[in-house]
Amino acid sequence: MNKSLTLAANAIPHVGGQGLNLSHMLAGLGQDFALEVFCRGDCSAAPTRVVPSSFFAEQVLTLPVIRRLRGWQHYFSERHFDRYVASRLRRTDVFQGATGQCALSLAKAKALGCRTVVDVVTTHVDDGICQLSPEFAYFGLRPEFHPPQIARIRREFGLADLIRVMSPHAQATFLARGFDARRVVVVPPIIDVNEFPQAQFEAGKFRISFVGMLELVKGFHYLIEAFDGLPAPGAELVLWGAPGSRPVNRFLRRHLAANPAIQMRPVSVRAVGYGAVYGQSHVLVLPSLADGFGLVVPEAMACGVPVIVSRNAGSSALVVDGENGFIVPPRDPGAIRERLLWLYEHRGRLREMGQAARQAASRLTLDNFREHYLPALRALCC
């Protein structure tokens, strides 16, 4: 008889990064565990408890003055989710919660005699603080992490028997802070390359794409700086995403007004279609400052698109420098510009590099996910 495993994630399956991650968990673990799920939307893959929104979130957090305080919005939404799960959690062999939203649930699971896992799609919280504090100060923004949230996440790490991360880079941010490597398991995400159409590399133009929320953690502003100085007639930069704050929006408006070759398209990639986004790109750039993985990178690679990725993004593990893309230091617009210019001047290499990229992405299979995760989970249950 299969062991029981309860998953909790403040997300809707297959919607957004957390939702995709939850879908990967359901697909990868359903054969070997009797699953139960707490989440924010219906799920046909396992018995599910849909966690409703709180009255506070619906009534207070929608006020205009509060909407701008995104860190507090996340804090109260995740606290409500955690309380709901903790109050209804039953005995299970393994309980897995998502970081930032499971401190009470993990404590309840421990009291019930469950083994505990925290699923971390980012780097260690202290790494994020270290990397982003200068950026928030420069833009005049309040830090998105605040003391109660930081304390809750650190408490979760202490309560977890096992910590799942998505990349060796993310794991390294834990090991650098004294965590035992046996407690921190690397489990990459799942990509089905058959879902992704191949890039066309249309002649006569050179499209550079950035995909994701236009947030400082993604380092998009360093890409804009790199592009502004790029001596490449006919090149264009398309930002597939929307700004998350007023100062960032003002920054974008200034640069878009000054350079008509930069476009912002605040749309969902999945709604527009992979072919319209990655399939029309010549290169994808993700210059993240602190990123547990960055799923847009293997998505672009699955479409046969070379990538330029910061070494602070976990998905840089997929990149063989000069073969299927390039790895650059964080906060280095000069390095980004140099690699963009090389690709612009060697467009005959794009298809070859793109095929190598697709081959690298094709290793992120369901079987690969299971091979990385199941031994660690089974060891917990022994």
C-alpha positions in Angstrom: 0.0 0.0 0.0 1.3 3.5 -1.0 2.4 5.9 1.7 0.2 9.0 2.1 1.5 12.5 1.2 -0.4 15.8 1.6 0.6 18.7 -0.6 -0.2 22.3 0.2 0.4 25.2 -2.1 -1.4 28.6 -2.2 -1.9 28.3 -6.0 -4.2 27.0 -8.7 -2.8 23.9 -10.5 -1.0 24.9 -13.8 -1.5 28.6 -13.3 1.6 30.7 -12.7 4.9 29.4 -11.5 3.6 28.0 -8.2 0.7 26.4 -10.0 3.0 24.7 -12.6 5.2 23.4 -9.8 2.1 21.9 -8.0 1.1 20.2 -11.3 4.6 18.7 -11.5 4.3 17.4 -8.0 1.0 15.8 -8.8 2.3 14.2 -12.0 5.5 13.0 -10.5 4.3 11.6 -7.1 0.8 10.3 -7.9 1.9 6.9 -8.8 3.9 6.3 -5.6 1.9 8.1 -2.9 -1.7 8.4 -1.9 -2.0 12.1 -2.5 -4.2 14.7 -0.8 -4.0 18.4 -1.8 -4.7 21.8 -0.3 -4.7 24.5 -3.0 -6.7 27.4 -4.4 -8.5 25.7 -7.3 -10.0 22.4 -8.3 -7.6 19.6 -9.1 -8.7 16.4 -10.8 -5.4 14.5 -10.0 -6.0 13.9 -6.3 -8.6 14.5 -3.5 -8.5 18.3 -3.0 -9.5 20.8 -0.4 -10.0 24.2 -2.1 -8.9 26.9 0.3 -11.2 30.0 0.1 -9.9 33.6 0.1 -10.2 35.3 3.4 -12.6 38.2 4.0 -9.6 40.4 4.9 -7.9 39.6 1.6 -11.0 40.3 -0.4 -12.1 43.5 1.4 -9.1 45.2 2.9 -6.2 44.2 0.6 -8.1 45.5 -2.5 -8.1 49.1 -1.2 -5.9 51.2 -3.5 -3.5 52.3 -0.8 -2.9 48.7 0.2 -2.7 47.2 -3.3 0.7 48.9 -3.7 2.1 47.0 -0.7 2.7 43.8 -2.5 4.8 42.3 0.3 2.0 42.7 2.8 -0.5 41.3 0.3 1.5 38.1 0.0 2.1 37.9 3.7 -1.6 38.0 4.7 -2.7 35.8 1.8 -0.1 33.1 2.7 -0.9 33.4 6.5 -4.6 32.8 5.8 -3.7 29.8 3.6 -1.4 28.4 6.3 -3.9 28.8 9.1 -6.7 27.1 7.0 -4.4 24.1 6.2 -3.2 23.8 9.8 -6.7 23.7 11.2 -7.8 20.9 8.9 -4.6 18.8 8.4 -5.0 15.1 9.2 -2.3 12.6 10.0 -0.4 11.6 6.9 3.0 10.0 6.3 4.5 13.1 4.7 3.3 16.7 4.6 4.8 19.1 2.1 4.2 22.8 2.2 5.4 25.6 0.0 7.9 28.1 1.5 6.4 31.2 3.0 3.0 29.7 3.6 3.4 26.6 5.8 5.0 27.4 9.2 1.8 26.6 11.2 1.1 23.6 8.9 4.5 22.2 9.4 4.2 22.6 13.2 0.8 20.8 13.1 2.2 18.0 10.9 5.1 17.5 13.4 2.6 17.3 16.3 0.6 14.7 14.3 3.8 12.6 13.8 4.2 13.3 10.1 7.5 13.7 8.3 7.8 17.2 6.8 9.1 18.8 3.6 9.2 22.4 2.6 9.2 23.1 -1.2 11.4 26.1 -2.1 11.1 27.4 -5.6 13.4 30.4 -4.8 16.9 30.6 -3.3 17.4 30.8 0.5 15.5 33.8 1.8 18.7 35.5 3.1 20.2 35.2 -0.3 17.3 37.1 -1.7 17.6 39.8 0.9 21.4 40.1 0.3 21.0 40.3 -3.5 18.0 42.6 -3.6 18.5 45.2 -0.8 20.7 47.4 -3.0 18.2 47.3 -5.8 15.3 48.3 -3.6 17.3 51.2 -2.2 18.2 52.4 -5.7 14.6 52.4 -6.9 13.3 53.8 -3.7 11.1 50.7 -3.0 10.2 49.1 0.3 11.7 45.6 0.5 9.2 43.0 -0.5 10.3 40.8 2.4 9.5 42.2 5.9 10.5 40.9 9.3 7.4 38.7 10.1 7.6 37.0 6.7 11.4 36.5 7.0 10.9 35.0 10.5 8.2 32.7 9.2 10.3 31.4 6.4 13.3 30.7 8.6 11.0 28.9 11.0 9.8 26.7 8.2 13.3 25.7 7.3 13.9 24.7 10.9 10.7 22.6 11.0 11.4 20.7 7.7 13.0 17.2 7.7 13.7 17.8 4.0 14.0 20.9 1.9 13.4 20.6 -1.9 15.0 23.1 -4.2 15.0 23.3 -7.9 18.7 23.7 -8.8 22.3 23.3 -7.6 22.5 27.1 -7.3 19.6 27.2 -5.0 21.0 24.3 -2.9 24.3 26.2 -2.7 22.6 29.2 -1.0 21.5 26.8 1.7 24.8 25.0 2.1 26.6 28.4 2.4 24.4 29.0 5.5 25.3 25.8 7.3 22.5 23.4 6.1 23.4 19.7 5.8 23.5 18.7 2.2 21.5 15.6 3.0 18.6 17.8 4.0 18.5 19.8 0.8 17.6 17.8 -2.3 17.7 19.2 -5.8 14.7 18.3 -7.9 14.5 20.1 -11.3 11.1 20.9 -12.8 9.4 19.1 -15.7 9.4 20.2 -19.3 7.6 18.4 -22.1 9.5 19.6 -25.2 6.7 18.3 -27.4 4.5 21.2 -26.2 6.8 23.8 -27.6 6.9 24.8 -31.3 10.3 25.5 -32.9 11.6 29.0 -33.4 11.6 30.4 -36.9 14.5 32.9 -36.6 12.9 35.2 -39.1 15.3 37.0 -41.3 15.6 40.8 -41.3 15.2 41.3 -37.6 16.8 40.3 -34.3 14.3 39.9 -31.4 15.6 39.7 -27.9 12.9 38.6 -25.4 12.6 38.8 -21.7 9.7 36.8 -20.2 8.3 37.2 -16.7 7.1 39.8 -14.2 9.1 43.0 -14.5 10.4 42.8 -10.9 13.9 43.7 -9.6 14.7 40.1 -8.7 14.7 39.2 -12.4 17.3 41.9 -13.2 15.4 43.1 -16.3 16.8 46.7 -15.8 20.3 45.4 -16.5 19.0 44.0 -19.8 17.5 47.3 -20.7 20.8 49.0 -19.9 22.7 46.5 -22.1 20.2 46.9 -25.0 20.4 50.7 -24.9 24.1 50.6 -25.7 23.8 47.7 -28.3 25.2 48.7 -31.7 22.8 46.4 -33.6 20.5 48.1 -36.2 17.2 46.4 -36.5 17.4 44.7 -33.1 14.4 44.9 -30.8 13.8 44.1 -27.2 10.4 42.7 -26.2 9.5 42.6 -22.5 6.8 40.0 -22.1 5.4 41.0 -18.7 4.1 43.7 -16.5 5.7 46.0 -13.9 5.0 45.2 -10.2 5.4 48.7 -8.8 5.0 52.4 -9.6 8.8 53.2 -9.5 9.5 50.3 -11.9 6.6 51.4 -14.1 8.1 55.0 -14.2 11.6 53.5 -15.1 10.0 51.5 -17.9 8.1 54.4 -19.3 11.2 56.6 -19.5 13.2 53.9 -21.3 10.3 53.0 -23.7 9.9 56.6 -24.6 13.6 57.1 -25.2 14.0 53.9 -27.3 11.2 52.8 -29.6 13.0 49.5 -30.2 12.0 48.5 -26.7 8.4 47.1 -26.3 6.5 46.0 -23.3 3.7 43.4 -23.7 1.9 42.8 -20.4 0.3 39.5 -21.4 0.3 35.9 -20.3 2.7 33.8 -22.4 0.5 30.8 -22.1 -2.5 32.8 -23.3 -0.6 34.3 -26.3 1.0 31.0 -27.1 4.6 29.7 -26.9 5.0 30.1 -30.7 4.1 33.8 -30.6 6.6 34.5 -27.8 9.6 32.1 -27.9 9.0 31.0 -31.5 9.5 34.6 -32.8 12.5 35.2 -30.6 16.2 35.0 -31.6 17.4 34.9 -28.0 15.9 34.9 -24.5 17.7 36.8 -21.7 17.1 36.1 -18.0 19.6 38.3 -15.9 18.2 37.3 -12.5 19.7 38.4 -9.3 18.3 35.6 -7.1 16.3 32.9 -8.8 15.8 29.3 -7.7 15.3 28.3 -11.3 13.6 30.4 -13.9 11.2 28.2 -15.9 11.2 30.5 -18.9 14.7 29.4 -19.7 14.0 25.7 -20.4 10.7 26.8 -22.1 12.7 29.0 -24.5 15.3 26.2 -24.9 12.5 23.7 -25.7 11.5 26.0 -28.6 15.1 25.9 -29.9 16.1 29.4 -28.7 19.6 30.2 -27.3 19.6 31.8 -23.9 21.7 34.3 -21.9 21.3 33.6 -18.2 22.8 35.1 -15.1 24.8 32.6 -13.0 22.4 33.6 -10.1 19.5 31.8 -11.9 19.2 28.1 -11.2 18.4 27.4 -14.8 22.0 28.3 -15.7 22.7 24.7 -14.9 21.2 23.8 -18.3 23.5 26.2 -20.2 26.8 25.1 -21.7 28.5 28.4 -22.3 29.0 29.1 -26.0 27.2 25.9 -27.0 23.5 26.5 -26.3 23.7 30.0 -24.8 25.8 32.0 -22.4 26.1 32.5 -18.7 26.9 36.0 -17.5 27.7 37.5 -14.1 24.7 39.2 -12.3 24.5 43.0 -12.6 26.7 43.1 -15.6 25.1 44.9 -18.6 28.4 45.0 -20.4 28.6 41.1 -20.4 25.0 40.9 -21.6 25.7 43.4 -24.4 28.8 41.5 -25.5 26.9 38.2 -25.8 24.0 39.8 -27.6 26.3 41.4 -30.1 28.0 38.1 -30.7 24.7 36.4 -31.4 23.6 39.3 -33.6 26.8 39.1 -35.7 26.7 35.3 -35.8 23.0 34.7 -36.6 24.0 31.7 -38.7 24.8 29.9 -35.5 21.4 30.4 -33.9 19.7 27.3 -35.2 22.6 25.1 -34.2 22.7 26.6 -30.8 19.0 26.4 -30.5 19.0 22.7 -31.3 21.6 22.1 -28.5 19.3 24.2 -26.2 16.3 22.0 -27.0 18.4 18.9 -26.4 19.3 20.2 -22.9 15.7 21.0 -22.1 14.6 17.6 -23.2 16.4 16.1 -20.1 13.8 17.7 -17.8 11.5 14.8 -18.1 8.9 13.3 -15.7 11.3 10.4 -15.1 14.1 12.8 -14.3 11.9 14.5 -11.7 11.0 11.1 -10.1 14.6 9.9 -10.1 15.7 13.0 -8.2 12.8 13.1 -5.7 11.5 9.7 -4.9 14.6 8.3 -3.2 14.6 11.2 -0.8 10.9 10.9 0.0 11.1 7.2 0.4 14.0 7.6 2.8 11.9 9.9 4.9 9.2 7.3 5.3 11.6 4.5 6.5 
